Amino acid sequence: MNPFSRQLVGDATKKTSAWLGVALLVVCARCPLAWCQSPSPSQGEGSKTLVQQQGPAKLCLSGVEGMDALHMRFADVLKVTVEIEGGAALEVRTPDTLTQSMGWKVLSATPAETSPPKPGVRTRWRKTYELEALSPESLMLQVEPFSWREKGGVFSTVTFKPIPIQVRTTIGEPDLKKLRDPTVIERVPSAGSWPWLPWAGLGLGTAAVMGLAAYFLRRRSQAARAALTPEALALHELDRLERLRWPQKGRGERFVSLLSNVLRNYLEKKWNLPARRQTTPEFLRTLSAQTVLDEVQSKFLAEFLDQFDLAKFAGVEPAASFCDDLAKEVREFVRGQASPVKG
């Protein structure tokens, strides 16, 4: 599922999650017991959490907490380490970018390290990336595939599964008026006249109902998206991207990157082209060997992807007018493919 698909599913369950939170707050407010949670110690700088093992490759995260459900603080940096084991002549190909998932930004990447060959010991290749979350919410991290081979053989691809991570803020309401005087003795809450057991049962029942509602809403949303044509889905994603108004907020480079993802996703769904898994030169070579597009359409794709690479690697934020022109060109291209193209 691409980043825009996950965001659409998340929108369908936001209201349900809000009502669930209100119900749990009511239960805690009426309960006479003292609810508390001891803060867990943060992980050390060198500690890592093994997330996935895919054959000779494994994916480790640093900066997250939890086992079944991973979460991290919004102000922290997430470190992603990929390790691959092989023979003495191990060769690894890395993707152009670690992830194209929405809500993440790759800050840096360390040079790849390969352990020196030793008799009877397999070679270990390792590379670490640093990422930051762009907003405190539930995000999905999809690491792009890595390729490896031994002794000049055929490259094998390692594909990792998506990783859900809850990004949370450390301060809910930074209001000085709501800070308590540390010298005042806090009173123990009274039990009250109402028993807490019925309220706890009500809260659990409400949570169960909300969970079922969220499940069925998600199923219905997925079924609706599956019925959309590639053109309708691409135009829907364009509308959502333009409503973010990132070029007007000084995020033009991010806007152009996601705009390219929309076009590449559309090409994969429409003609089953490996648009997301190849670099621009590789994709253009693949496109030249196909007959799904005519000369004018192929020229448009080449010019658009060149403009995207220029905006990405120029180191200068593209102007808002430039971003708007690119979005209009992509929209016109997608609309022009609504009817079949002669091969």
C-alpha positions in Angstrom: 0.0 0.0 0.0 1.5 3.4 -1.0 1.8 6.3 1.4 -1.3 8.0 0.1 -3.3 4.8 0.6 -2.3 4.6 4.2 -3.2 8.2 4.8 -6.6 7.6 3.4 -7.2 4.7 5.7 -5.9 6.7 8.6 -8.4 9.5 7.9 -11.3 7.0 8.1 -10.4 6.0 11.6 -9.4 9.4 13.1 -12.9 10.1 14.5 -13.2 6.6 15.9 -9.9 6.9 17.7 -11.0 10.3 19.2 -14.2 8.8 20.6 -12.3 5.9 22.0 -9.9 8.3 23.8 -12.8 10.2 25.3 -14.4 7.0 26.6 -11.1 5.9 28.3 -10.7 9.3 29.9 -14.2 9.1 31.4 -13.3 5.7 32.9 -10.1 6.9 34.4 -11.8 10.1 35.8 -14.5 8.1 37.7 -12.2 5.4 39.0 -11.1 5.9 42.6 -7.8 4.0 42.1 -4.6 6.0 41.4 -3.6 5.4 37.8 0.1 5.8 37.2 2.8 4.6 34.8 6.5 4.6 35.5 8.5 6.0 32.7 10.6 3.4 30.9 14.3 4.1 30.7 15.4 5.3 27.2 17.6 3.1 25.1 21.3 3.7 25.0 23.1 5.2 22.0 24.4 1.9 20.7 21.3 -0.3 21.5 19.3 -1.6 18.6 16.0 -3.5 18.2 16.0 -6.3 15.7 12.8 -5.7 13.7 13.1 -8.2 10.7 15.3 -11.0 9.6 15.0 -11.7 5.8 17.4 -14.5 4.8 20.9 -13.2 5.2 19.7 -9.6 5.8 18.3 -8.1 9.0 16.8 -4.7 9.8 17.5 -3.0 13.1 16.1 0.2 14.6 17.6 2.4 17.3 15.6 5.1 19.1 12.4 3.3 19.4 10.7 1.6 22.4 8.3 -1.3 22.8 8.2 -4.8 21.4 4.9 -5.6 19.6 4.0 -1.9 19.1 7.0 0.4 18.4 6.9 4.0 19.4 9.3 7.0 19.6 9.4 10.6 20.7 8.8 13.3 18.1 12.0 15.0 19.0 14.2 11.9 18.7 16.1 10.6 15.7 15.4 7.2 14.4 18.4 5.1 13.3 17.8 2.4 10.8 20.7 -0.2 10.3 20.7 -2.8 7.5 23.1 -5.7 7.9 23.7 -8.4 5.3 25.9 -11.5 5.7 27.7 -13.4 2.9 30.9 -14.8 1.6 34.2 -13.1 1.2 33.2 -11.5 -2.2 29.9 -10.0 -0.9 28.6 -7.1 -3.0 25.6 -5.0 -1.9 23.5 -2.5 -3.9 21.6 0.1 -1.9 18.4 2.0 -3.0 18.6 5.6 -4.1 16.7 6.6 -0.9 16.1 4.4 2.1 12.3 5.1 2.1 9.6 6.9 0.2 7.0 6.6 3.0 5.1 9.8 3.8 6.0 11.4 7.2 9.7 10.6 7.2 12.8 12.5 6.1 16.2 10.9 5.7 18.8 13.1 7.5 22.0 11.3 6.8 23.6 8.0 6.0 26.9 6.5 7.2 29.3 5.0 4.7 28.8 1.3 4.2 31.1 -0.9 6.4 32.3 -4.4 5.5 34.0 -6.6 8.0 37.5 -7.8 6.9 37.4 -11.4 5.6 38.6 -14.0 8.1 38.9 -17.8 7.7 35.7 -19.5 8.7 33.9 -16.2 9.4 31.2 -14.8 7.1 31.5 -11.3 5.8 29.1 -8.8 7.3 28.0 -5.6 5.4 26.4 -2.8 7.4 25.0 0.7 6.7 23.1 3.1 9.1 20.6 5.8 8.2 19.2 8.6 10.4 15.6 9.6 9.9 13.3 12.2 11.5 9.5 12.1 11.8 7.7 15.1 10.2 4.7 15.0 12.5 3.5 13.2 15.7 1.2 10.5 14.5 1.0 6.9 13.5 3.4 6.4 10.6 4.3 3.5 8.4 8.0 3.0 7.5 8.6 1.0 4.3 12.3 0.4 3.7 13.2 0.1 0.0 14.6 -3.2 -1.3 18.4 -4.0 -1.1 20.2 -6.2 -3.6 23.2 -8.5 -2.9 25.3 -11.2 -4.6 28.4 -13.3 -3.9 31.4 -14.0 -6.2 30.0 -12.2 -9.2 26.7 -14.1 -9.2 23.2 -12.9 -9.9 21.9 -10.2 -7.6 19.2 -11.2 -5.2 16.7 -8.7 -3.8 15.8 -8.4 -0.1 12.4 -6.9 0.5 11.4 -5.8 4.1 7.8 -5.6 5.4 6.3 -2.2 6.4 6.9 -1.2 10.0 4.2 0.8 12.0 5.7 3.3 14.4 3.7 5.6 16.8 5.4 9.0 17.0 4.3 10.8 20.2 5.0 14.2 21.7 6.7 14.5 25.0 4.6 17.4 26.2 0.9 17.3 25.6 0.0 20.9 26.5 3.0 23.3 27.1 1.0 25.9 29.0 2.7 27.6 31.9 -0.7 28.4 33.5 -1.4 24.6 33.9 1.9 23.9 35.7 1.5 23.0 39.4 3.3 24.5 42.3 5.9 21.9 43.3 5.6 23.0 47.0 1.9 22.2 47.2 1.1 18.7 48.6 -1.1 16.8 46.2 -4.3 15.4 47.7 -5.2 11.8 47.3 -8.4 11.5 45.1 -11.5 10.4 47.0 -13.3 7.2 46.0 -16.6 9.0 45.5 -20.1 7.6 45.8 -20.1 5.7 42.5 -18.5 2.3 42.3 -15.7 2.1 39.7 -16.5 -1.3 38.3 -19.6 -0.3 36.2 -17.6 2.6 34.7 -14.7 0.2 33.8 -17.2 -2.2 32.2 -18.7 0.7 30.3 -15.3 1.8 29.1 -14.3 -1.7 27.9 -17.7 -2.1 26.1 -17.2 1.3 24.4 -13.7 0.4 23.4 -14.9 -2.9 21.8 -17.6 -1.1 19.9 -15.2 1.5 18.6 -12.7 -1.1 17.6 -15.3 -3.0 15.6 -16.4 0.2 13.9 -12.8 1.1 13.0 -12.3 -2.4 11.5 -15.4 -2.2 9.3 -14.7 1.4 8.2 -11.2 0.3 7.2 -12.5 -2.7 5.2 -15.0 -0.5 3.4 -12.3 2.1 2.6 -10.0 -0.5 1.2 -12.8 -2.0 -1.0 -13.7 1.5 -2.3 -10.0 2.2 -3.3 -9.7 -1.2 -5.0 -12.7 -0.2 -7.2 -11.0 3.0 -8.4 -9.3 3.2 -11.8 -5.6 4.1 -11.9 -6.6 7.5 -13.3 -9.2 8.2 -10.5 -6.7 7.1 -7.8 -3.9 9.3 -9.2 -6.2 12.3 -9.4 -7.4 11.7 -5.9 -3.8 11.6 -4.6 -3.0 14.8 -6.5 -5.9 16.6 -4.9 -4.8 15.5 -1.4 -1.2 16.6 -2.1 -2.2 20.0 -3.4 -4.4 20.6 -0.3 -1.3 20.4 1.9 0.1 23.6 0.2 3.7 22.7 1.0 5.3 24.9 -1.7 3.6 27.9 -0.1 5.1 26.8 3.3 8.7 26.5 2.0 8.5 22.7 1.4 8.8 22.8 -2.3 11.4 20.0 -2.5 9.2 17.7 -0.5 6.2 18.5 -2.7 8.1 17.7 -5.9 9.3 14.4 -4.3 5.8 13.3 -3.5 4.5 14.5 -6.8 7.0 12.2 -8.5 5.8 9.3 -6.3 2.2 9.9 -7.5 3.2 9.7 -11.1 5.4 6.6 -10.5 2.6 4.8 -8.6 0.2 5.6 -11.4 2.6 4.2 -14.1 3.0 0.9 -12.0 -0.7 0.5 -11.6 -1.6 1.4 -15.2 1.1 -0.5 -17.2 2.9 -2.5 -14.5 6.2 -0.6 -15.1 8.8 -0.7 -12.4 8.7 3.0 -11.9 9.3 3.2 -8.1 12.0 0.6 -8.0 14.3 2.1 -10.7 16.3 5.3 -11.0 15.4 7.8 -13.6 17.9 6.6 -16.2 17.0 2.9 -15.6 13.3 3.7 -15.9 13.7 5.7 -19.1 15.6 2.7 -20.6 12.8 0.4 -19.6 10.2 2.8 -21.0 12.0 3.0 -24.4 11.7 -0.8 -24.7 7.9 -0.7 -24.1 5.2 0.3 -26.6 2.5 1.5 -24.1 3.2 5.2 -24.7 3.7 7.2 -27.8 6.6 9.5 -28.5 5.0 12.6 -27.1 4.0 10.9 -23.8 7.4 9.3 -23.4 9.1 12.7 -24.0 6.8 14.3 -21.3 7.9 11.6 -18.7 11.6 12.1 -19.5 11.3 15.9 -19.1 9.3 15.6 -15.9 11.6 13.2 -14.2 14.6 15.3 -15.3 13.0 18.4 -13.7 12.3 16.3 -10.5 15.9 15.2 -10.2 17.1 18.8 -10.8 14.8 20.1 -8.0 15.9 17.2 -5.7 19.6 17.6 -6.1 20.0 21.3 -6.8 20.0 22.1 -3.1 17.6 25.0 -3.6 13.9 25.0 -2.7 11.9 25.2 -5.9 9.5 28.2 -6.3 5.8 27.7 -5.6 4.9 28.6 -9.2 7.3 25.9 -10.5 5.6 23.3 -8.3 2.2 24.4 -9.5 3.2 24.1 -13.1 4.6 20.5 -12.5 1.3 19.5 -10.7 -0.8 20.8 -13.6 1.4 18.9 -16.2 1.0 15.6 -14.2 -2.8 16.1 -13.9 -3.1 16.7 -17.7 -1.0 13.7 -18.4 -3.1 11.4 -16.2 -6.3 12.7 -17.6 -5.1 12.1 -21.1 -4.6 8.4 -20.3 -8.3 7.8 -19.3 -8.8 6.1 -22.7 -6.6 3.2 -23.9 -3.4 4.3 -25.8 -2.6 2.4 -29.0 0.6 0.4 -28.7 
